[in-house]
């Protein structure tokens, strides 16, 4: 039985990075699959994603926006 696809931090970050629209569209499709339960991720990935948006983006994302994103992505299957 093949292992499920895994949603990594760079994919989630790319889904919200507007600098490369083609890459963003692909990443958003993968995130949608994760929310639908077709792809797995981990709490570590979600923590890294939040840290990246809050501390590495310039300007940083607003904490309320990050929480809203995490609430949607958290529906993914976590391992």
C-alpha positions as CSV (number, residue, x, y, z in Angstrom):
1,X,0.0,0.0,0.0
2,X,1.5,3.4,-1.0
3,X,2.1,6.0,1.6
4,X,-0.1,9.1,1.5
5,X,1.3,12.4,0.1
6,X,2.8,14.7,2.8
7,X,2.1,18.4,3.0
8,X,5.5,20.1,3.9
9,X,6.1,23.6,5.2
10,X,7.4,24.9,2.0
11,X,4.2,24.0,0.2
12,X,2.0,25.7,2.7
13,X,4.2,28.8,2.7
14,X,4.1,28.8,-1.2
15,X,0.3,28.7,-1.1
16,X,0.4,32.2,0.5
17,X,3.4,33.6,-1.3
18,X,2.2,35.9,-4.2
19,X,5.7,36.3,-5.8
20,X,5.3,33.3,-8.0
21,X,1.7,32.8,-9.1
22,X,2.2,29.5,-10.9
23,X,3.9,28.0,-7.9
24,X,1.3,29.5,-5.7
25,X,-1.6,27.9,-7.7
26,X,0.0,24.4,-7.5
27,X,0.6,24.8,-3.7
28,X,-2.9,26.0,-3.2
29,X,-4.3,22.9,-4.9
30,X,-2.2,20.7,-2.6
31,X,-3.4,22.6,0.4
32,X,-7.0,22.1,-0.7
33,X,-6.3,18.3,-1.0
34,X,-4.9,18.4,2.5
35,X,-8.0,20.1,3.9
36,X,-10.1,17.5,2.1
37,X,-8.2,14.8,3.9
38,X,-6.3,13.5,0.8
39,X,-2.9,14.6,2.0
40,X,-1.4,14.3,5.5
41,X,0.7,16.9,7.4
42,X,2.0,17.3,10.9
43,X,1.7,19.7,13.8
44,X,5.4,20.5,13.2
45,X,4.6,21.7,9.7
46,X,1.8,23.9,11.0
47,X,4.1,25.4,13.7
48,X,6.9,26.1,11.1
49,X,4.3,27.7,8.8
50,X,3.1,30.0,11.6
51,X,6.6,31.0,12.6
52,X,7.5,31.7,9.0
53,X,4.5,34.0,8.4
54,X,4.9,35.7,11.8
55,X,8.6,36.2,11.9
56,X,10.2,35.8,8.5
57,X,7.9,37.6,6.2
58,X,8.3,41.3,5.6
59,X,5.9,42.7,6.6
60,X,4.9,40.0,9.0
61,X,1.5,38.5,8.8
62,X,-1.1,39.5,11.4
63,X,-1.5,36.9,14.2
64,X,-5.3,36.9,13.6
65,X,-4.7,36.1,9.9
66,X,-2.3,33.2,10.8
67,X,-4.9,31.8,13.2
68,X,-7.6,31.9,10.5
69,X,-5.3,30.1,8.1
70,X,-4.3,27.4,10.7
71,X,-8.0,26.8,11.5
72,X,-8.6,25.9,7.9
73,X,-5.5,23.8,7.4
74,X,-5.9,22.1,10.7
75,X,-8.7,20.0,9.1
76,X,-6.0,18.1,7.3
77,X,-5.1,14.6,8.5
78,X,-2.3,15.1,11.0
79,X,0.4,12.6,11.8
